[in-house]
Amino acid sequence: MSEHKATVDWQRSGTGFLEGRYSREHTWHFDGGATVPASPSPSVVPAPWSNPAHVDPEEAFVAAVASCHLLTYLYLASRAGFQVDRYQDEATGVMRPNAAGVPWMATITLHPRITYSGDHQPTPDDEQRLHHQAHEQCFIANSIKTQVTISNPAS
C-alpha cells in the first residue's frame, strides 16, 4: 500500500559510554524535512542522560495515536456534513508492566474537545458514532494492542 520512513540519528559524545554515562539525546528526521529532537523519557532515564525538553518515544506514540484518530475523525465529520472548526485533544498514555514485568503502553485515553459551526450540528450520538468509526478506521489504532478509549466524546 505505502511505505513510511524515519531516520533516527544518535552519536556518542564524550566518555563514559561503557559505564552507562552517556547522553541518549538523538534526532528524528522525516522525509518532509522535519527534524525533531528526541530523548528517552526522564521517567525512564534520568537527567543528565535524558532531556525532558525533547520528545520521548512514549509521548510520540501517544501523539501518533491521537493524531491518527483526529485525522480520521475530521474526514468522517466532513463526509457527514459537520463543519469542524477546532479539534483539540490532550491525550494521555499510561505505562504498566505486562505479565513478564516489561513496561508497555497499556492504555491511551483521548480527550477530544471539538468545536463546530454551521447549521448542521452533530448530536452526542453522532459524535459517539464518528469517534467509534474513527477508531475502527485509524491505521495506527489497527496496528497496536494498546487499549484506546475516548473520554467524554460529546462536546
N, C-alpha and C positions, 0 to 999 in steps of 0.2 A: 504494500500500500504506500508507505512512505518511510523514509529513514531520517532520523534526527541525531545530530551530533553536538557534543560539547567537549571542549578541551579543558582539562584540569591540569594546572601547572604549579608545581612546588619545587623550590630549590633550597638546599641547605645553605645556611649562612652561619658562620661561627663554628665553635667546637661544642662538644657535649652530646653529639648525636647518639653515640653508643651507650651513654648513661641516661638517655631519655630526656635530656635537657636541650630541646630544640624547638624552634617556633613551628607551629603547624599551620601558620598563615599560608594561604595559597590563592590562586585566582581561577575563576571560571571564565572561559572565553566562548562566546556563542557566535554562530555563523553570521548573524546580522551585524556583528561588530561590538556588541555589548561585552564589557568586561566587569565582572563582579568580584570584589574582594571577599574571600571566604576564609573560614576558620572553624575549628571544632567549637561546639558549644562550651562555654565556661563551666557548665554543669557536668561536662564530661572530662574536659582537660582544663585545669585551672590556669589563670594568667600567671606568669607572662608567656606561657606556651600556647595560649589562645588569645584571640582578640574579640571581646564582646561587641565591638563596633562593626564587625564583619558579619556576613550572612553565614549561618551554620547549616549543615545538611538537614537537620531536623526542621528548622524554620523553612528552608527551601521546599521540603517535602510537603509541609502543611500548606505553603503558598501555592504549590503546584496543584494540589487537590482543590483548594478554594478557587483558584484561577480557572481551572477546567470547568468546575461547576458554574461559576459566573458566566463564562463564555457560552456554555450550553444553555443556561437559563435565558440569557439575552436573546439567543437565536430562537428559542421556543416562544418566548414572550412576543417577539416581533412577529412570528408566524401566526400567533393567536390574536394579533391586533392590539396588544397592550404597549403603550408608549412608555418606555423606561427612561427616566431622566438621570437616575443615580442608583448605583448598586454598591454598597459598602459592606464588607464582611470582616469582622475581627475573629478569624478562625483560630481555634485552639487545638493543639495536639498534645496527647498525654502518653508518655513513655512508661512502660511497665515491663517487668521481667516476664518472659514466657515460661513454659513448663521446665525448660532446661536452665532457667536463670539468666538467659540472654535478653538484654533490653530490646524492646521493639516499640514502634509507634502503634499502640493498641487501639487508640480512638482519636478521631478528629471530629470536632464539633464545629459546624459552620453557624455563624450568627449573622445572616444576611439582613440588611436594612435596605429596603428598596423604595424609591420614590418614583411615582408615575405621574403623568399628566394626560390631558385629553378627556374626551367624553367616555371612552370605553375603559373603565377601571376594573381590575380583577377583584373577584371576591376572595375571601380567605380560602375557599375550596379551590378556586382557580390557581392561587399561588401554591397551595399544597400539591396540586396535581402537577404544576410546572416544575416544582422542586423534585418531585418523585421522578418525573420523566428526565429531568436534567441529570439526576444521579444515575439513572439507568443508562443514559447515553454518554456520559462523561468517559473519555478514553482512559484517564488516569484512575478514576474510581473502579473501572473494569479491570485494572491491572494490578490491584493491590488487595491484600487480605485485611487491612485495617478497617475497622468499623467506622463508617462516616455517618453522622447524624446531623440533622438540621434543627437548630433551636429556634423556636418561635418564628416559623416561616412567614407568618402573616405580618404585613407592615404595620 
